[in-house]
Amino acid sequence: MNGSRAIETKATVQAQIHNFANLKAQCYFKLADYVNTAKISCYADIPINIKNLLIEDLEQIKAKDIDKDGKLRVIGKDEIKESLGRSPDVGDAIMMRMVGELKNPYKPYLAL
């Protein structure tokens, strides 16, 4: 459920910041970080039609309300559908792959 609350990571808990509007935004920003730092890429032999769909989907993702001092957001799926003329299913699948990267075994110590 990409509209759910963002995942608390060790870094966000220690800094006491929760700056993502939802899980979708958190995953897309993490995906952008992985792409920009070459931590993720596509196989060379991926079918060209899938690669083109992925490129089209990810090109449509943009930060929303970047001039405001609020939580980080990305534009909604309805805006992307309108722009693409279809649902960005391939991009969403890659975005949700980042959930595994965000989750970690960190649990705060609770004294009882």
BAFITI-388386 format. One record per atom (N, C-alpha, C, O): x, y, z; atom name; residue number from 0. Coordinates in steps of 0.1 Angstrom, whole numbers, m for minus. Each point is the difference from the previous one (the first is absolute). Layout:
// BAFITI-388386
+-------+-------+-------+------+-----+
!     u !     v !     w ! site ! pos !
+-------+-------+-------+------+-----+
!     X !     Y !     Z !   CA ! NUM !
...
+-------+-------+-------+------+-----+
// end
This chain:
// BAFITI-388386
+-------+-------+-------+------+-----+
!     u !     v !     w ! site ! pos !
+-------+-------+-------+------+-----+
!     8 !   m12 !     0 !    N !   0 !
!    m8 !    12 !     0 !   CA !   0 !
!     9 !    12 !     0 !    C !   0 !
!     5 !     5 !    10 !    O !   0 !
!    m3 !     1 !   m22 !    N !   1 !
!    10 !    11 !    m1 !   CA !   1 !
!    m5 !    13 !     6 !    C !   1 !
!     7 !     9 !     1 !    O !   1 !
!   m20 !    m8 !     2 !    N !   2 !
!    m5 !    12 !     7 !   CA !   2 !
!     1 !     0 !    15 !    C !   2 !
!    m4 !     9 !     6 !    O !   2 !
!    10 !   m20 !    m1 !    N !   3 !
!     1 !    m1 !    14 !   CA !   3 !
!    11 !     9 !     6 !    C !   3 !
!     7 !     6 !    m8 !    O !   3 !
!    m6 !    m7 !    21 !    N !   4 !
!    10 !     9 !     6 !   CA !   4 !
!    14 !    m4 !    m4 !    C !   4 !
!     3 !   m12 !    m2 !    O !   4 !
!     6 !    21 !     2 !    N !   5 !
!    14 !    m3 !    m4 !   CA !   5 !
!     7 !    m9 !    11 !    C !   5 !
!    m4 !     0 !    11 !    O !   5 !
!    13 !    m7 !   m15 !    N !   6 !
!     7 !   m10 !     8 !   CA !   6 !
!    11 !     8 !     9 !    C !   6 !
!     7 !     8 !    m5 !    O !   6 !
!    m7 !   m11 !    18 !    N !   7 !
!    10 !     6 !     8 !   CA !   7 !
!    12 !    m8 !    m1 !    C !   7 !
!     1 !   m12 !     3 !    O !   7 !
!    10 !    19 !    m7 !    N !   8 !
!    13 !    m7 !    m1 !   CA !   8 !
!     8 !     4 !    12 !    C !   8 !
!    m3 !     9 !     7 !    O !   8 !
!    15 !   m15 !    m5 !    N !   9 !
!     8 !     3 !    11 !   CA !   9 !
!     4 !    15 !    m1 !    C !   9 !
!     1 !     7 !    10 !    O !   9 !
!     2 !    m2 !   m22 !    N !  10 !
!     4 !    14 !    m1 !   CA !  10 !
!   m11 !    10 !     3 !    C !  10 !
!     3 !    10 !     7 !    O !  10 !
!   m15 !   m13 !   m11 !    N !  11 !
!   m11 !     9 !     3 !   CA !  11 !
!    m4 !     0 !    15 !    C !  11 !
!    m4 !    10 !     6 !    O !  11 !
!     5 !   m22 !     0 !    N !  12 !
!    m3 !    m1 !    15 !   CA !  12 !
!    11 !     8 !     8 !    C !  12 !
!    m4 !     7 !     9 !    O !  12 !
!    16 !    m9 !   m12 !    N !  13 !
!    11 !     7 !     7 !   CA !  13 !
!    m1 !    15 !    m2 !    C !  13 !
!     2 !     7 !    10 !    O !  13 !
!    m5 !    m3 !   m22 !    N !  14 !
!    m1 !    15 !    m2 !   CA !  14 !
!   m14 !     6 !     3 !    C !  14 !
!    m2 !    12 !     0 !    O !  14 !
!    m7 !   m21 !     4 !    N !  15 !
!   m14 !     4 !     3 !   CA !  15 !
!    m6 !     8 !   m11 !    C !  15 !
!    m7 !    10 !     2 !    O !  15 !
!     9 !   m15 !   m14 !    N !  16 !
!    m6 !     7 !   m12 !   CA !  16 !
!    m9 !   m10 !    m8 !    C !  16 !
!     4 !   m12 !    m1 !    O !  16 !
!   m15 !    16 !    m3 !    N !  17 !
!    m8 !    m8 !    m8 !   CA !  17 !
!    m5 !     9 !   m12 !    C !  17 !
!   m11 !     6 !     1 !    O !  17 !
!    19 !    m5 !   m11 !    N !  18 !
!    m2 !    10 !   m10 !   CA !  18 !
!    m6 !    m5 !   m13 !    C !  18 !
!     1 !     7 !   m10 !    O !  18 !
!    m7 !   m19 !    10 !    N !  19 !
!    m7 !    m5 !   m12 !   CA !  19 !
!   m15 !     0 !     2 !    C !  19 !
!    m4 !    m4 !    11 !    O !  19 !
!    m3 !     8 !   m21 !    N !  20 !
!   m15 !     0 !     1 !   CA !  20 !
!    m6 !   m14 !     1 !    C !  20 !
!    m9 !    m2 !     8 !    O !  20 !
!    15 !    m7 !   m15 !    N !  21 !
!    m5 !   m14 !     1 !   CA !  21 !
!    11 !    m9 !    m5 !    C !  21 !
!    11 !     4 !    m4 !    O !  21 !
!   m14 !   m17 !     4 !    N !  22 !
!    10 !   m10 !    m5 !   CA !  22 !
!     3 !     1 !   m14 !    C !  22 !
!    12 !    m2 !    m4 !    O !  22 !
!   m21 !     6 !    m5 !    N !  23 !
!     3 !     2 !   m14 !   CA !  23 !
!    11 !    10 !    m2 !    C !  23 !
!     9 !    m2 !    m7 !    O !  23 !
!   m11 !    14 !    13 !    N !  24 !
!    10 !    10 !    m1 !   CA !  24 !
!    14 !    m4 !     5 !    C !  24 !
!    10 !     2 !    m6 !    O !  24 !
!   m10 !    m9 !    18 !    N !  25 !
!    12 !    m5 !     5 !   CA !  25 !
!     7 !   m10 !    m9 !    C !  25 !
!    12 !     1 !    m2 !    O !  25 !
!   m19 !   m10 !    m4 !    N !  26 !
!     5 !   m10 !    m9 !   CA !  26 !
!     6 !     7 !   m13 !    C !  26 !
!    10 !    m4 !    m5 !    O !  26 !
!   m18 !    14 !     0 !    N !  27 !
!     5 !     6 !   m13 !   CA !  27 !
!    13 !     8 !     3 !    C !  27 !
!     9 !     0 !    m8 !    O !  27 !
!    m8 !     7 !    20 !    N !  28 !
!    12 !     7 !     3 !   CA !  28 !
!    12 !    m9 !     2 !    C !  28 !
!    11 !     3 !    m4 !    O !  28 !
!   m14 !   m15 !    10 !    N !  29 !
!    10 !   m10 !     2 !   CA !  29 !
!     5 !    m6 !   m14 !    C !  29 !
!    12 !    m2 !    m2 !    O !  29 !
!   m22 !     0 !    m7 !    N !  30 !
!     3 !    m5 !   m13 !   CA !  30 !
!     9 !    10 !    m8 !    C !  30 !
!    10 !    m3 !    m6 !    O !  30 !
!   m14 !    16 !     7 !    N !  31 !
!     8 !    10 !    m6 !   CA !  31 !
!    15 !     1 !     5 !    C !  31 !
!     9 !     1 !    m8 !    O !  31 !
!    m8 !    m3 !    21 !    N !  32 !
!    13 !    m1 !     6 !   CA !  32 !
!     8 !   m11 !    m5 !    C !  32 !
!    12 !     1 !    m4 !    O !  32 !
!   m18 !   m13 !     3 !    N !  33 !
!     7 !   m12 !    m5 !   CA !  33 !
!     3 !     1 !   m15 !    C !  33 !
!    11 !    m4 !    m4 !    O !  33 !
!   m19 !    10 !    m4 !    N !  34 !
!     3 !     2 !   m14 !   CA !  34 !
!    12 !    10 !    m1 !    C !  34 !
!     9 !    m2 !    m8 !    O !  34 !
!   m10 !    13 !    15 !    N !  35 !
!    10 !    11 !    m1 !   CA !  35 !
!    14 !    m5 !     5 !    C !  35 !
!    10 !     5 !    m5 !    O !  35 !
!   m10 !   m14 !    14 !    N !  36 !
!    13 !    m5 !     6 !   CA !  36 !
!     4 !   m14 !    m7 !    C !  36 !
!     9 !    m6 !     5 !    O !  36 !
!   m16 !     2 !   m15 !    N !  37 !
!     3 !   m12 !    m8 !   CA !  37 !
!    m1 !   m13 !     9 !    C !  37 !
!     8 !    m9 !    m2 !    O !  37 !
!   m17 !     9 !    12 !    N !  38 !
!    m2 !   m12 !     8 !   CA !  38 !
!   m11 !    m9 !    m6 !    C !  38 !
!    m1 !   m11 !     5 !    O !  38 !
!    m5 !    16 !   m15 !    N !  39 !
!   m11 !    m8 !    m7 !   CA !  39 !
!     1 !     3 !   m15 !    C !  39 !
!     3 !    11 !    m4 !    O !  39 !
!    m5 !   m22 !    m4 !    N !  40 !
!    m1 !     2 !   m14 !   CA !  40 !
!    m8 !   m11 !    m6 !    C !  40 !
!    m4 !    m9 !     7 !    O !  40 !
!     3 !     9 !   m21 !    N !  41 !
!    m7 !   m10 !    m7 !   CA !  41 !
!    10 !   m10 !    m7 !    C !  41 !
!    11 !     5 !    m4 !    O !  41 !
!   m15 !   m17 !     3 !    N !  42 !
!     8 !    m9 !    m8 !   CA !  42 !
!     0 !     5 !   m15 !    C !  42 !
!    m9 !     6 !    m5 !    O !  42 !
!    20 !    m9 !    m2 !    N !  43 !
!     2 !     4 !   m13 !   CA !  43 !
!   m10 !    m7 !   m10 !    C !  43 !
!    m4 !     6 !   m10 !    O !  43 !
!     0 !   m18 !    14 !    N !  44 !
!    m8 !    m8 !    m9 !   CA !  44 !
!   m15 !     1 !     4 !    C !  44 !
!    m8 !    m9 !    m5 !    O !  44 !
!     4 !    19 !    12 !    N !  45 !
!   m14 !     2 !     3 !   CA !  45 !
!    m8 !     3 !   m13 !    C !  45 !
!     6 !     7 !    m8 !    O !  45 !
!   m18 !   m13 !     6 !    N !  46 !
!    m7 !     3 !   m12 !   CA !  46 !
!    m2 !    16 !    m2 !    C !  46 !
!    m3 !     7 !    10 !    O !  46 !
!     5 !    m3 !   m22 !    N !  47 !
!     0 !    15 !    m3 !   CA !  47 !
!   m13 !     6 !     4 !    C !  47 !
!    m1 !    12 !     4 !    O !  47 !
!   m10 !   m19 !    m6 !    N !  48 !
!   m13 !     6 !     3 !   CA !  48 !
!    m2 !     2 !    15 !    C !  48 !
!    m6 !    10 !     4 !    O !  48 !
!    11 !   m19 !     4 !    N !  49 !
!    m1 !     1 !    14 !   CA !  49 !
!     9 !    12 !     5 !    C !  49 !
!    m3 !     8 !     8 !    O !  49 !
!    15 !    m8 !   m14 !    N !  50 !
!     9 !    11 !     3 !   CA !  50 !
!    m5 !    14 !    m3 !    C !  50 !
!     1 !     9 !     7 !    O !  50 !
!    m8 !    m8 !   m19 !    N !  51 !
!    m6 !    12 !    m4 !   CA !  51 !
!   m12 !     4 !     9 !    C !  51 !
!    m1 !    12 !     4 !    O !  51 !
!    m7 !   m22 !     0 !    N !  52 !
!   m11 !     3 !    10 !   CA !  52 !
!     6 !     6 !    13 !    C !  52 !
!    m5 !     9 !     6 !    O !  52 !
!    16 !   m16 !    m1 !    N !  53 !
!     6 !     4 !    12 !   CA !  53 !
!     5 !    14 !    m1 !    C !  53 !
!    m2 !     9 !     9 !    O !  53 !
!     9 !    m5 !   m19 !    N !  54 !
!     5 !    13 !    m2 !   CA !  54 !
!   m11 !    10 !    m1 !    C !  54 !
!     1 !    11 !     6 !    O !  54 !
!   m11 !   m14 !   m14 !    N !  55 !
!   m12 !    10 !    m1 !   CA !  55 !
!    m6 !     2 !    14 !    C !  55 !
!    m3 !    11 !     4 !    O !  55 !
!     1 !   m22 !     4 !    N !  56 !
!    m6 !     1 !    13 !   CA !  56 !
!     8 !     9 !     9 !    C !  56 !
!    m5 !     9 !     7 !    O !  56 !
!    18 !   m12 !    m6 !    N !  57 !
!     8 !     7 !    10 !   CA !  57 !
!     3 !    14 !    m4 !    C !  57 !
!     3 !     9 !     8 !    O !  57 !
!    m4 !    m6 !   m21 !    N !  58 !
!     2 !    14 !    m4 !   CA !  58 !
!   m11 !     9 !     4 !    C !  58 !
!     2 !    12 !     1 !    O !  58 !
!   m14 !   m17 !     2 !    N !  59 !
!   m11 !     7 !     4 !   CA !  59 !
!     0 !     4 !    15 !    C !  59 !
!    m8 !     8 !     5 !    O !  59 !
!    16 !   m15 !     3 !    N !  60 !
!     0 !     2 !    15 !   CA !  60 !
!     7 !    13 !     3 !    C !  60 !
!    11 !     3 !    m4 !    O !  60 !
!   m18 !     6 !    11 !    N !  61 !
!     6 !    13 !     4 !   CA !  61 !
!    m5 !     3 !    14 !    C !  61 !
!   m10 !    m5 !     5 !    O !  61 !
!    19 !    12 !     2 !    N !  62 !
!    m3 !     5 !    13 !   CA !  62 !
!   m12 !    10 !     0 !    C !  62 !
!    m1 !     8 !   m10 !    O !  62 !
!    m7 !    m8 !    20 !    N !  63 !
!   m12 !     8 !     0 !   CA !  63 !
!     2 !    11 !    11 !    C !  63 !
!     5 !    m4 !    11 !    O !  63 !
!    m9 !    16 !   m13 !    N !  64 !
!     1 !    11 !    10 !   CA !  64 !
!    14 !     1 !     6 !    C !  64 !
!     2 !     1 !    12 !    O !  64 !
!     8 !    m1 !   m21 !    N !  65 !
!    14 !     1 !     5 !   CA !  65 !
!     3 !    14 !     6 !    C !  65 !
!    10 !     1 !     8 !    O !  65 !
!   m18 !     9 !   m11 !    N !  66 !
!     3 !    13 !     5 !   CA !  66 !
!    m6 !     2 !    14 !    C !  66 !
!     3 !    10 !     7 !    O !  66 !
!   m11 !   m19 !    m2 !    N !  67 !
!    m6 !     1 !    13 !   CA !  67 !
!     9 !    m8 !    10 !    C !  67 !
!     6 !   m10 !    m3 !    O !  67 !
!    m7 !    15 !    16 !    N !  68 !
!     7 !    m7 !    11 !   CA !  68 !
!    m9 !   m11 !     6 !    C !  68 !
!    m5 !     2 !    11 !    O !  68 !
!     4 !   m12 !   m18 !    N !  69 !
!    m9 !   m11 !     5 !   CA !  69 !
!     7 !   m13 !    m3 !    C !  69 !
!    12 !    m1 !    m3 !    O !  69 !
!   m20 !   m10 !     5 !    N !  70 !
!     5 !   m13 !    m3 !   CA !  70 !
!     3 !    m2 !   m15 !    C !  70 !
!    m7 !     6 !    m8 !    O !  70 !
!    16 !   m15 !     5 !    N !  71 !
!     3 !    m2 !   m14 !   CA !  71 !
!   m11 !    m9 !    m6 !    C !  71 !
!    m4 !   m10 !     5 !    O !  71 !
!     0 !    15 !   m17 !    N !  72 !
!   m11 !    m7 !    m7 !   CA !  72 !
!     4 !    m2 !   m15 !    C !  72 !
!     9 !     7 !    m5 !    O !  72 !
!   m16 !   m16 !    m2 !    N !  73 !
!     1 !    m1 !   m14 !   CA !  73 !
!   m13 !     2 !    m6 !    C !  73 !
!   m11 !    m1 !     7 !    O !  73 !
!    10 !     4 !   m20 !    N !  74 !
!   m13 !     3 !    m7 !   CA !  74 !
!    m8 !   m13 !     1 !    C !  74 !
!     5 !   m11 !     1 !    O !  74 !
!   m18 !    13 !    m2 !    N !  75 !
!    m9 !   m11 !     1 !   CA !  75 !
!    m1 !    m9 !   m12 !    C !  75 !
!     4 !     4 !   m11 !    O !  75 !
!    m9 !   m16 !    13 !    N !  76 !
!    m1 !    m9 !   m11 !   CA !  76 !
!   m10 !     4 !   m11 !    C !  76 !
!     2 !    m3 !   m12 !    O !  76 !
!   m12 !    11 !    16 !    N !  77 !
!   m10 !     5 !    m9 !   CA !  77 !
!     7 !    10 !   m10 !    C !  77 !
!    m4 !     0 !   m12 !    O !  77 !
!    13 !     8 !    17 !    N !  78 !
!     7 !     9 !    m9 !   CA !  78 !
!     9 !    m8 !   m10 !    C !  78 !
!     2 !     4 !   m11 !    O !  78 !
!     5 !   m14 !    16 !    N !  79 !
!     8 !    m8 !    m8 !   CA !  79 !
!    m8 !    m8 !   m11 !    C !  79 !
!     4 !     0 !   m11 !    O !  79 !
!   m15 !    m5 !    15 !    N !  80 !
!    m9 !    m7 !    m9 !   CA !  80 !
!    m4 !    10 !   m11 !    C !  80 !
!    m1 !    m4 !   m12 !    O !  80 !
!    m3 !    16 !    15 !    N !  81 !
!    m4 !    10 !    m9 !   CA !  81 !
!    11 !     3 !   m10 !    C !  81 !
!    m2 !     2 !   m12 !    O !  81 !
!    14 !    m1 !    17 !    N !  82 !
!    12 !     4 !    m8 !   CA !  82 !
!     4 !   m12 !    m9 !    C !  82 !
!     3 !     2 !   m12 !    O !  82 !
!    m3 !   m14 !    17 !    N !  83 !
!     4 !   m12 !    m8 !   CA !  83 !
!   m11 !    m6 !    m9 !    C !  83 !
!     3 !    m5 !   m10 !    O !  83 !
!   m15 !     7 !    15 !    N !  84 !
!   m11 !    m7 !    m7 !   CA !  84 !
!    m2 !   m14 !     4 !    C !  84 !
!    m8 !    m7 !    m6 !    O !  84 !
!    15 !     3 !    17 !    N !  85 !
!    m1 !   m14 !     5 !   CA !  85 !
!     5 !     1 !    15 !    C !  85 !
!     5 !    10 !     4 !    O !  85 !
!    m7 !   m21 !     2 !    N !  86 !
!     4 !    m1 !    14 !   CA !  86 !
!    15 !    m4 !     0 !    C !  86 !
!     5 !    m7 !    m8 !    O !  86 !
!     3 !    13 !    18 !    N !  87 !
!    14 !    m2 !     0 !   CA !  87 !
!     4 !   m12 !     9 !    C !  87 !
!     7 !     0 !    10 !    O !  87 !
!   m12 !   m12 !   m15 !    N !  88 !
!     1 !   m12 !     8 !   CA !  88 !
!    15 !    m5 !     1 !    C !  88 !
!     4 !    m5 !    11 !    O !  88 !
!     3 !     6 !   m21 !    N !  89 !
!    14 !    m4 !     0 !   CA !  89 !
!     8 !     8 !    10 !    C !  89 !
!     8 !    m5 !     8 !    O !  89 !
!    m9 !    18 !    m9 !    N !  90 !
!     6 !    10 !     9 !   CA !  90 !
!    m4 !    m3 !    15 !    C !  90 !
!     9 !     1 !     9 !    O !  90 !
!   m21 !    m3 !    m7 !    N !  91 !
!    m5 !    m3 !    13 !   CA !  91 !
!     6 !   m13 !     6 !    C !  91 !
!     3 !    m1 !    12 !    O !  91 !
!    m1 !    m9 !   m20 !    N !  92 !
!     6 !   m13 !     4 !   CA !  92 !
!    14 !     3 !     5 !    C !  92 !
!     4 !    m6 !    10 !    O !  92 !
!     4 !    13 !   m18 !    N !  93 !
!    13 !     3 !     4 !   CA !  93 !
!     1 !     9 !    12 !    C !  93 !
!     8 !    m2 !     9 !    O !  93 !
!   m17 !    11 !    m7 !    N !  94 !
!    m1 !     9 !    11 !   CA !  94 !
!    m3 !    m9 !    13 !    C !  94 !
!     7 !     3 !    10 !    O !  94 !
!   m16 !   m12 !   m11 !    N !  95 !
!    m3 !    m8 !    12 !   CA !  95 !
!    11 !   m10 !     4 !    C !  95 !
!     1 !    m5 !    11 !    O !  95 !
!     9 !     3 !   m21 !    N !  96 !
!    11 !    m8 !     3 !   CA !  96 !
!     9 !     6 !    11 !    C !  96 !
!     7 !    m6 !     7 !    O !  96 !
!    m8 !    19 !    m5 !    N !  97 !
!     7 !     8 !    10 !   CA !  97 !
!    m4 !    m3 !    14 !    C !  97 !
!     7 !     4 !     9 !    O !  97 !
!   m19 !    m9 !    m7 !    N !  98 !
!    m5 !    m3 !    13 !   CA !  98 !
!    10 !    m9 !     7 !    C !  98 !
!     3 !     2 !    12 !    O !  98 !
!     2 !   m12 !   m19 !    N !  99 !
!    10 !    m9 !     6 !   CA !  99 !
!    13 !     7 !     4 !    C !  99 !
!     7 !    m4 !    10 !    O !  99 !
!    m4 !    14 !   m17 !    N ! 100 !
!    12 !     8 !     3 !   CA ! 100 !
!    m2 !     9 !    12 !    C ! 100 !
!     9 !     3 !     8 !    O ! 100 !
!   m21 !     1 !    m6 !    N ! 101 !
!    m3 !     9 !    11 !   CA ! 101 !
!    m2 !    m7 !    14 !    C ! 101 !
!     4 !     5 !    10 !    O ! 101 !
!    m9 !   m17 !   m11 !    N ! 102 !
!    m3 !    m7 !    12 !   CA ! 102 !
!    14 !    m5 !     6 !    C ! 102 !
!     8 !    m5 !    m8 !    O ! 102 !
!    m7 !     6 !    21 !    N ! 103 !
!    12 !    m6 !     6 !   CA ! 103 !
!    m4 !    m6 !    13 !    C ! 103 !
!   m11 !     3 !     5 !    O ! 103 !
!    20 !   m11 !     1 !    N ! 104 !
!    m4 !    m6 !    13 !   CA ! 104 !
!     1 !     9 !    12 !    C ! 104 !
!    m1 !    m5 !    11 !    O ! 104 !
!     4 !    18 !   m13 !    N ! 105 !
!     2 !     9 !    11 !   CA ! 105 !
!   m14 !     1 !     8 !    C ! 105 !
!   m10 !     3 !    m6 !    O ! 105 !
!    11 !    m5 !    19 !    N ! 106 !
!   m11 !     2 !     9 !   CA ! 106 !
!     5 !     8 !    12 !    C ! 106 !
!     9 !    m5 !     6 !    O ! 106 !
!   m15 !    16 !    m3 !    N ! 107 !
!     4 !     7 !    12 !   CA ! 107 !
!    m1 !    m8 !    12 !    C ! 107 !
!    m9 !    m8 !     2 !    O ! 107 !
!    18 !    10 !     7 !    N ! 108 !
!     0 !    m7 !    13 !   CA ! 108 !
!   m11 !     7 !     9 !    C ! 108 !
!     0 !    12 !     2 !    O ! 108 !
!    m8 !   m20 !     3 !    N ! 109 !
!   m11 !     5 !     9 !   CA ! 109 !
!     2 !    m6 !    14 !    C ! 109 !
!    m1 !   m12 !     1 !    O ! 109 !
!     4 !    20 !     8 !    N ! 110 !
!     1 !    m5 !    14 !   CA ! 110 !
!   m13 !    m1 !     6 !    C ! 110 !
!    m8 !     9 !     0 !    O ! 110 !
!     5 !   m20 !     6 !    N ! 111 !
!   m13 !    m2 !     7 !   CA ! 111 !
!     0 !     1 !    15 !    C ! 111 !
!   m10 !    m1 !     6 !    O ! 111 !
+-------+-------+-------+------+-----+
// end
